[in-house]
Amino acid sequence: MTLRICILETDILRPQLIDQYQGYGRMFEQLFEKQSIPAQFDVFNVVEGSYPEDGQVYDAYLVTGSKADSFGSDPWIMQLREYL
């Protein structure tokens, strides 16, 4: 059985790191790919307003770390809290 994992990116890499790491979601994909558990990943950058379509179901959700305060009032933070 392949796990379906949704990764919600809550930050954007600095430009000088993008070539090496692509993004926070990709970093987690590479980490999990080293494990023996088969998994499929979908990455959404919630800072940019990207979310799964209605009705998409996942076995797990991973929210990446961020420099932002999770109790902040930025619109994207409030939308993420509501989504979760």
Secondary structure by P-SEA (a helix, b strand, c coil): cbbbbbbbbccccccccccccccaaaaaaaaaaaccccbbbbbbcccccccccccccccbbbbbbcccccccccaaaaaaaaac
